[in-house]
Amino acid sequence: MSSNLLLLLTTVPKEFDSQSLIKQLLQKKLCVCVQVIPTIKSFYNWDGNLVEDEEQQLQIKFISKNQTELEKEIINSHPYNVPEIIAITPNYVSKSYLDWANSDH
């Protein structure tokens, strides 16, 4: 089933208070669910240097109409100069989950 539900991925530093950001996003109804992977290892080039960091990954499920506001909120609250913001469109979402996601929370 095609849907208006998207998945946004972002990472934050391991020591970042992700719960505060998550509560803010949920209270403003910009997303329907956030899952936190508490520790991931990230490797990337930054300012000409190879960087290895421990981060948290946030998997944010949201309705497409909220994408612009959700992105603004993440950028305004994010500790990185260039936050990772990747939105993924799922190939399938079960009807019952989609109905829940589209309901007024």
C-alpha positions in Angstrom: 0.0 0.0 0.0 1.4 3.4 -1.0 1.2 6.0 1.6 1.9 9.5 2.8 4.1 8.1 5.6 7.8 8.8 5.3 10.9 7.8 7.4 13.5 10.5 8.2 16.9 9.5 9.4 19.2 11.8 11.3 22.2 11.3 13.6 23.1 13.3 16.7 26.1 13.1 19.0 26.1 10.2 21.5 25.9 12.6 24.4 23.1 14.7 22.9 19.8 14.9 24.7 17.7 13.2 22.0 14.7 12.7 24.3 14.2 16.5 24.5 14.2 16.8 20.7 11.9 13.8 20.3 9.4 15.1 22.9 9.4 18.5 21.1 8.7 16.9 17.7 5.9 14.7 19.1 4.3 17.6 21.1 4.2 19.7 18.0 2.7 16.7 16.1 5.4 16.9 13.5 5.9 13.2 13.6 4.1 10.1 14.8 6.9 7.9 16.1 10.6 8.1 16.8 13.0 5.2 17.4 16.5 5.7 18.8 19.4 3.5 18.0 21.5 4.6 21.0 25.0 3.9 19.7 26.2 3.7 16.1 29.7 4.1 14.7 30.0 6.7 11.9 33.0 7.3 9.7 33.1 10.3 7.4 35.4 13.0 6.0 35.0 16.5 7.6 37.2 19.5 6.8 39.8 17.2 5.1 40.0 14.8 8.0 38.8 11.2 8.4 36.4 11.3 11.5 35.2 8.3 13.5 32.3 9.2 15.9 29.9 7.4 18.1 26.4 8.8 17.5 22.7 8.1 18.1 20.5 7.5 15.1 16.9 8.8 15.1 14.4 7.1 12.9 11.5 9.5 12.6 8.2 8.4 11.1 6.1 11.4 9.8 3.3 12.4 7.5 4.5 14.0 4.3 2.6 17.3 4.9 4.8 17.9 7.9 8.2 17.5 6.1 9.1 21.2 5.8 8.2 22.0 9.4 9.9 18.9 10.7 13.1 19.7 8.8 13.1 23.3 10.1 12.6 22.0 13.7 15.4 19.5 13.4 17.8 22.1 11.9 17.0 24.7 14.6 17.5 22.1 17.4 20.4 20.1 16.0 23.9 20.5 17.4 25.6 19.9 14.0 26.4 22.6 11.4 25.2 20.1 8.7 22.7 17.7 10.2 21.9 14.5 8.3 18.4 14.7 7.1 17.4 11.9 4.8 13.7 11.2 4.0 12.8 7.7 2.7 9.6 6.7 1.1 8.6 3.1 2.1 7.4 0.7 -0.6 4.8 -0.6 1.7 3.1 0.4 5.0 0.4 -1.9 6.5 -3.1 -0.4 6.4 -3.5 -0.6 10.2 -0.2 1.2 10.9 -1.0 3.8 8.2 -4.4 4.4 9.7 -2.8 4.9 13.1 -0.2 7.2 11.7 -2.9 9.3 10.0 -5.1 9.5 13.1 -5.1 12.6 15.3 -2.7 11.7 18.1 
